[in-house]
Amino acid sequence: MHWKSWPYWAKGAILFAGIYAIIAAFSIIGQMWMRLHPPTGSFQFLEWFNIGLLAWLSIPLFVWKPVLVLFGLDIVPAINNTDLAFALIIVLISWFLIGAIVGSLYGKLKDRRQVKSGFPPARE
């Protein structure tokens, strides 16, 4: 099954989750690098940029926090590596769901636009 034949919700989900996974991986690798080689002088902004980028992308974690507290899982702030990995997985799943919703809405709007123009909607 080729990428072009996938439904829009799957394309959106993979795209959003993939972008998050790549940025999170670079951010974590950057944090590890900065612990070994602390930035000095005018490069100190890189540390805050790296932390801020991962924090902004982790916003869905705060949406899930009340649900996790109900089940006894308080993972913010993440103290050890297990909590951090669990938090990253939850955020990855959240971005996957957000991408699926955005892709589904895009597919519905595109199909509606094709019906109005007189062309039959594309089959997926």
C-alpha positions as CSV (number, residue, x, y, z in Angstrom):
1,M,0.0,0.0,0.0
2,H,1.6,3.2,-1.1
3,W,1.5,6.6,0.7
4,K,-0.8,8.1,-1.9
5,S,-3.5,5.4,-1.3
6,W,-3.6,6.0,2.4
7,P,-6.6,7.7,3.9
8,Y,-6.1,11.3,5.0
9,W,-6.4,10.6,8.7
10,A,-3.5,8.1,8.5
11,K,-1.4,10.5,6.6
12,G,-2.0,13.3,9.1
13,A,-1.4,11.0,12.1
14,I,1.9,9.7,10.7
15,L,3.0,13.2,9.7
16,F,2.3,14.8,13.1
17,A,3.7,11.9,15.1
18,G,6.8,11.7,12.9
19,I,7.6,15.4,13.2
20,Y,7.2,15.2,17.0
21,A,9.4,12.1,17.2
22,I,12.2,13.7,15.1
23,I,12.1,17.0,17.0
24,A,12.0,15.2,20.4
25,A,14.9,13.0,19.4
26,F,17.0,16.0,18.4
27,S,16.0,17.8,21.5
28,I,17.0,14.9,23.8
29,I,20.3,14.4,21.9
30,G,20.9,18.1,22.2
31,Q,20.3,18.0,26.0
32,M,22.8,15.1,26.3
33,W,25.4,16.9,24.2
34,M,25.0,20.1,26.3
35,R,25.5,18.2,29.5
36,L,28.8,16.9,28.2
37,H,29.8,20.2,26.6
38,P,28.1,23.1,28.3
39,P,27.5,26.1,26.0
40,T,29.4,29.2,26.9
41,G,29.2,32.9,25.9
42,S,26.7,33.7,23.1
43,F,25.7,30.1,22.6
44,Q,24.0,29.8,26.0
45,F,20.6,30.5,24.3
46,L,20.8,27.1,22.7
47,E,20.1,25.4,26.1
48,W,16.9,27.4,26.7
49,F,15.8,27.0,23.1
50,N,16.2,23.3,23.3
51,I,14.3,23.0,26.6
52,G,11.6,25.4,25.4
53,L,11.0,23.5,22.1
54,L,10.4,20.2,23.9
55,A,8.2,22.0,26.4
56,W,6.0,23.5,23.7
57,L,5.6,20.2,21.9
58,S,4.7,18.5,25.2
59,I,1.6,20.6,25.7
60,P,-0.7,17.6,25.1
61,L,0.8,16.0,28.2
62,F,-0.9,18.7,30.3
63,V,-4.2,17.9,28.8
64,W,-3.9,14.2,29.8
65,K,-2.5,15.1,33.3
66,P,-5.9,15.0,35.1
67,V,-6.7,11.6,33.6
68,L,-3.2,10.3,34.6
69,V,-3.6,11.6,38.2
70,L,-6.9,9.7,38.5
71,F,-5.0,6.5,37.7
72,G,-2.2,7.4,40.2
73,L,0.3,8.3,37.5
74,D,1.8,11.8,38.2
75,I,4.5,12.2,35.6
76,V,5.0,15.9,35.5
77,P,7.7,16.8,36.3
78,A,9.5,13.7,35.0
79,I,12.2,12.8,37.6
80,N,13.7,9.6,36.3
81,N,14.2,8.1,32.8
82,T,11.1,5.8,33.1
83,D,8.8,8.7,33.7
84,L,10.4,10.7,30.9
85,A,10.0,7.8,28.5
86,F,6.4,7.3,29.6
87,A,5.7,11.0,29.1
88,L,7.3,11.0,25.6
89,I,5.1,8.0,24.6
90,I,1.9,9.7,25.8
91,V,2.8,12.9,24.0
92,L,3.6,10.9,20.8
93,I,0.2,9.2,21.0
94,S,-1.4,12.6,21.6
95,W,0.2,14.1,18.5
96,F,-0.8,10.9,16.5
97,L,-4.4,11.5,17.5
98,I,-4.2,15.2,16.8
99,G,-2.8,14.4,13.3
100,A,-5.5,11.9,12.7
101,I,-8.2,14.4,13.5
102,V,-6.6,17.1,11.4
103,G,-6.2,14.7,8.5
104,S,-9.7,13.5,8.8
105,L,-11.1,17.0,8.7
106,Y,-8.9,17.8,5.7
107,G,-10.2,14.7,3.9
108,K,-13.8,15.7,4.6
109,L,-13.3,19.2,3.4
110,K,-11.5,18.1,0.3
111,D,-14.2,15.6,-0.6
112,R,-16.9,18.2,0.0
113,R,-15.0,20.7,-2.3
114,Q,-14.8,18.0,-5.0
115,V,-18.5,17.3,-4.8
116,K,-19.3,21.0,-5.2
117,S,-17.1,21.3,-8.2
118,G,-18.8,18.5,-10.0
119,F,-16.0,16.0,-9.8
120,P,-16.6,12.7,-8.0
121,P,-14.9,12.3,-4.7
122,A,-11.7,10.3,-4.7
123,R,-11.9,6.8,-3.4
124,E,-9.5,5.9,-0.6
